[in-house]
Each structure stands twice: as structure tokens, then as C-alpha cells.
Amino acid sequence: MEDADQLFLFQQKRWREKLIKYSLAYSFGFNMFMTSLLFLILAPFLLLHYGFSSAELVGFIIFVFGLKTSMGIVIQLVERRFQGWRQNLVKLALFTASGVYLRQSVAFLTGWQDLFFLSMTVLFMALILLSSIRVTLQGVFHDDVRRGQAARLKLVNFLLRQAGTLAKSPRNLRQRPWLFRNSNRLFKKRTPENVLVELCLKSTLRKGENVSFYLQVVGACLLMLSAFPPDWKWFLWMTFIILLTAVVRLYWLEVVNSPFVNLFPWLPETKINAASHALFLMALPSQLIIGLVVAIQTQAWLIALVMLPVGLFIGYFTARKLVSFNLNGGLQRKY
């Protein structure tokens, strides 16, 4: 929306109220569709492995929809009330509390269904209250427009980064990074390859949104891991290694295609070696965390000792293959 449109709508109170109600209804419908689609994929595991009945599955879908929608409204209220590290701390507390609440509700669903329906009733009463607060909240229309624009551009930004195009995001100049505040060297040996790897690591970890997205992907992998039986966990771990390496590849493309890096005449061999090392190092922490969780859940420590070097090899091999794929796919002019 342009500024002139916002100025016009600012004078039309009824229109703004209707827009907020329609957008809230759209959000409800979209959340219900995505939740149903997710559980349609998980239905074979829930029905066959965990023994859910059809009625329990439908009840669980409705419950997750209510929880997801309620948390979405709560997060918007938190973003309006808190800023900076306080906002992140409150979001972390809410995420942890909602996870505990969801897990306990699943226990109620499979054991004490009366308590589950009581919990779901309380949840939807809270959802109605939150929806009422959200609709009547004053002075947030401009923030809603800005949030909607940012949500629409997320997919565009993702596609641009996949294509190797730099999508520059605004930065808060008053905000200091938590990691690598001082430009100390990460590698003792100063080679062009090490310089590129160091630049990629620092540039990625200094951006809070990059670290946040990285942790979200790891959390989603751990959540998905808990839904599968022990026999599948090590296979899933190897699959997640490939997935996480592909995710951190976006950070490398953002760095290597930045105007500052392109000021220097890098050799193609230097960029290829730096890319493989950077992808491997950025994906390594998540691989070790997920592997440790798999070892704890399966209690197969001997298998873990064997799978660890196998996983490291898969991670490095995947990084090398992704770099080769970029070259063969038409990005050689950028390397």
C-alpha cells in the first residue's frame, strides 16, 4: 500500500475495522488449511504408529489450529509491547510454555479426554478474547500494513537468495551484534580462502535474523525427529544434514554476491574451496546438536560413534556437491 492509500484509509474508521476483521478471518482460514495439510501428511504415523483414532485426530487438528492462531495474535501483541532483547526473551518464554502446553494436551488426548476437551475449551475462550483485543486495538494499522508487506516479501527474498541475487535488508545502525563485535582473526593462516570463509561466518552470525532462522530450522528438525520411531532417527539425521547444508548455502550466496566482496578479483578455485568450507562449518553445529539428541533418544552410543564420522563425511560431501551444482547450474559467472 502506498502512503496516499494509508492516508485515505486513516480517515475511514469503519473501513479500517472491516479490513482488520477480514484479515483476521483470512488468517484463521489460512492457519486451518496449513494445519490440516500438515496433519494430512502426518496422519499415517499418528493413526498407525501412535494409535490415534479418527475422532482424536480431528480433535488434535482443531486444538493445534487454536493454539497456532492464539500464539500468532499473542506474538503480535508482544512485538507491540516489547523491543530488543526483552522481546526475544518473552517470545522464547511463550514458545517454551506453548510447547509444554501442547505436549501435556497430547497426553490428555490419549489418556484423559475429558481434560483434553476442557483444555481445548479454555484455549478457544482465550482465542475469542485475544481476537476481540486485536480487533479493538488502536493505533496499529500502520504496523499491520508494514508487517503485511514484510510477510509478502519473505518469499520473494527467499527466491532471490536461491538465485544468488543480493536482497539487501535494512539494518538498525544503533544495534550492536552479539557475536564477533571485534574484527579479530578466526584463522591464524591468512589466505584468500580463509578470508572469504571468515567473512561469511562473521557476516552471517552478526545478523540476528540469520541466527534466529537457523535456530528455527534446527528446532523444526528436532520437533520432526521426536515424531518418528527410533529406527528412523539416524536416517532422518543424515537427511537433515543435507537440508541444513542447503539452508546455510543461502547465507554464503548472500555474502559472495555482495557488492563489497565483488570489488576484489577472487579466483574461481578460491571461491569454490571457500564455499565448501564455509557451508560445512556453518552446518556443523546443527549437525552435532541433532546427532547428540538422536544418540540420547536411541541410547545407541556405539552406533553414534560410528555414525559421527559418517555424518561429517556426508556434510562435507554435500557442501562440495552443492558448490558444484551451483557452477553447473549457471552461476559460474558469479564464482
BELKA-V699069 format. One record per residue. N is the residue number from 1. RES is the residue in one letter. PHI is phi as a letter, one per 40 degrees, with the letter a starting at -180 (NA if undefined). PSI is psi in whole degrees, 0 to 359 (NA if undefined). NEAR is the number of other ideal C-beta (glycine too) atoms within 10 Angstrom. Layout:
BEGIN
N&RES&PHI&PSI&NEAR  N&RES&PHI&PSI&NEAR
END
This chain:
BEGIN
1&M&NA&139&12  2&E&c&165&7  3&D&c&324&8  4&A&c&323&8  5&D&c&318&10  6&Q&c&320&13  7&L&c&320&9  8&F&c&314&12  9&L&c&333&16  10&F&c&333&12  11&Q&c&351&8  12&Q&b&90&11  13&K&c&318&10  14&R&c&321&7  15&W&c&317&12  16&R&c&318&16  17&E&c&320&13  18&K&c&321&11  19&L&c&318&15  20&I&c&318&17  21&K&c&317&13  22&Y&c&319&10  23&S&c&325&13  24&L&c&319&16  25&A&c&320&11  26&Y&c&319&10  27&S&c&319&15  28&F&c&312&16  29&G&c&319&10  30&F&c&317&11  31&N&c&321&17  32&M&c&320&17  33&F&c&313&11  34&M&c&322&12  35&T&c&317&20  36&S&c&321&14  37&L&c&318&10  38&L&c&315&13  39&F&c&339&17  40&L&c&324&11  41&I&c&321&8  42&L&c&356&16  43&A&d&316&14  44&P&d&321&9  45&F&c&319&14  46&L&c&322&17  47&L&c&318&14  48&L&c&315&9  49&H&c&314&11  50&Y&c&353&14  51&G&g&27&9  52&F&c&143&21  53&S&c&169&12  54&S&c&320&9  55&A&c&320&9  56&E&c&323&18  57&L&c&317&18  58&V&c&317&13  59&G&c&322&18  60&F&c&322&22  61&I&c&314&18  62&I&c&321&16  63&F&c&314&22  64&V&c&322&19  65&F&d&313&21  66&G&c&319&22  67&L&c&316&22  68&K&c&316&16  69&T&c&318&22  70&S&c&316&19  71&M&c&325&19  72&G&c&318&15  73&I&c&318&19  74&V&c&319&18  75&I&c&320&15  76&Q&c&320&17  77&L&c&323&14  78&V&c&318&17  79&E&c&332&14  80&R&c&331&13  81&R&c&323&10  82&F&b&157&14  83&Q&b&158&9  84&G&g&219&9  85&W&c&333&10  86&R&c&320&11  87&Q&c&315&15  88&N&c&322&14  89&L&c&317&11  90&V&c&320&16  91&K&c&320&17  92&L&c&318&10  93&A&c&318&11  94&L&c&319&14  95&F&c&317&14  96&T&c&315&10  97&A&c&320&11  98&S&c&325&15  99&G&c&317&12  100&V&c&318&10  101&Y&c&318&14  102&L&c&316&14  103&R&c&318&10  104&Q&c&324&13  105&S&c&325&19  106&V&c&321&17  107&A&c&321&11  108&F&c&321&17  109&L&c&320&21  110&T&c&347&14  111&G&b&311&9  112&W&b&87&12  113&Q&c&331&13  114&D&c&318&8  115&L&c&326&14  116&F&c&313&21  117&F&c&328&14  118&L&c&317&12  119&S&c&320&18  120&M&c&325&19  121&T&c&315&11  122&V&c&320&11  123&L&c&315&19  124&F&c&333&17  125&M&c&319&11  126&A&c&323&15  127&L&c&319&18  128&I&c&318&11  129&L&c&315&12  130&L&c&322&18  131&S&c&320&18  132&S&c&318&10  133&I&c&320&12  134&R&c&321&20  135&V&c&320&11  136&T&c&0&9  137&L&c&132&16  138&Q&c&151&5  139&G&g&26&7  140&V&b&5&15  141&F&c&317&17  142&H&c&320&13  143&D&c&324&13  144&D&c&319&16  145&V&c&315&15  146&R&c&319&11  147&R&c&322&13  148&G&c&319&12  149&Q&c&318&10  150&A&c&322&11  151&A&c&322&9  152&R&c&326&10  153&L&c&351&13  154&K&c&314&9  155&L&c&319&9  156&V&c&316&10  157&N&c&321&17  158&F&c&316&12  159&L&c&322&11  160&L&c&320&17  161&R&c&325&18  162&Q&c&326&12  163&A&c&359&13  164&G&g&16&20  165&T&c&134&13  166&L&c&122&16  167&A&b&98&14  168&K&c&130&9  169&S&b&147&11  170&P&c&148&5  171&R&b&150&9  172&N&c&109&8  173&L&c&342&6  174&R&c&354&5  175&Q&c&123&9  176&R&c&141&8  177&P&c&151&12  178&W&c&328&11  179&L&b&141&12  180&F&f&51&15  181&R&c&326&9  182&N&b&144&4  183&S&c&60&7  184&N&c&153&8  185&R&c&141&10  186&L&c&334&13  187&F&b&135&12  188&K&c&319&6  189&K&c&122&7  190&R&c&94&9  191&T&b&159&12  192&P&d&322&15  193&E&c&314&21  194&N&c&325&18  195&V&c&317&18  196&L&c&317&23  197&V&c&316&25  198&E&c&319&19  199&L&c&319&18  200&C&c&315&25  201&L&c&313&21  202&K&c&316&17  203&S&c&324&18  204&T&c&313&21  205&L&c&343&17  206&R&c&348&16  207&K&c&118&17  208&G&c&326&15  209&E&c&328&8  210&N&c&314&17  211&V&c&320&15  212&S&c&315&12  213&F&c&321&14  214&Y&c&313&20  215&L&c&327&12  216&Q&c&320&11  217&V&c&318&16  218&V&c&317&19  219&G&c&320&12  220&A&c&322&12  221&C&c&317&20  222&L&c&322&16  223&L&c&317&10  224&M&c&325&13  225&L&c&324&17  226&S&c&344&10  227&A&c&355&13  228&F&b&153&14  229&P&c&163&10  230&P&d&327&11  231&D&c&340&8  232&W&c&347&13  233&K&c&318&19  234&W&c&325&20  235&F&c&318&10  236&L&c&323&17  237&W&d&315&22  238&M&c&324&16  239&T&c&320&14  240&F&c&330&24  241&I&d&315&27  242&I&c&317&17  243&L&c&313&15  244&L&c&325&24  245&T&c&322&25  246&A&c&327&16  247&V&c&313&17  248&V&c&343&24  249&R&d&329&24  250&L&c&321&18  251&Y&c&320&22  252&W&c&316&28  253&L&c&323&22  254&E&c&321&24  255&V&c&312&22  256&V&c&338&23  257&N&b&8&19  258&S&c&151&14  259&P&d&324&8  260&F&c&314&9  261&V&c&324&18  262&N&c&355&12  263&L&c&340&8  264&F&b&145&10  265&P&c&82&6  266&W&c&143&17  267&L&c&146&11  268&P&d&321&11  269&E&c&324&11  270&T&c&317&18  271&K&c&324&21  272&I&c&311&18  273&N&c&319&19  274&A&c&321&26  275&A&c&314&27  276&S&c&320&22  277&H&c&319&20  278&A&c&317&26  279&L&c&317&27  280&F&c&316&20  281&L&c&322&17  282&M&c&326&24  283&A&c&344&25  284&L&c&314&19  285&P&d&317&12  286&S&c&323&23  287&Q&c&318&22  288&L&c&320&14  289&I&c&311&14  290&I&c&320&21  291&G&c&321&21  292&L&c&319&12  293&V&c&319&17  294&V&c&318&22  295&A&c&320&20  296&I&c&319&11  297&Q&c&323&14  298&T&c&341&15  299&Q&f&26&9  300&A&b&79&16  301&W&c&325&9  302&L&c&319&8  303&I&c&325&13  304&A&c&320&18  305&L&c&328&10  306&V&c&322&11  307&M&c&335&18  308&L&d&306&15  309&P&c&329&9  310&V&c&317&13  311&G&c&320&22  312&L&c&319&16  313&F&c&317&11  314&I&c&320&18  315&G&c&314&23  316&Y&c&320&19  317&F&c&319&15  318&T&c&319&22  319&A&c&316&27  320&R&c&319&18  321&K&c&324&13  322&L&c&321&18  323&V&c&316&23  324&S&c&323&13  325&F&c&320&12  326&N&d&318&21  327&L&c&315&16  328&N&c&339&9  329&G&c&3&10  330&G&h&6&10  331&L&c&13&16  332&Q&c&332&11  333&R&c&337&7  334&K&c&341&15  335&Y&c&NA&19
END
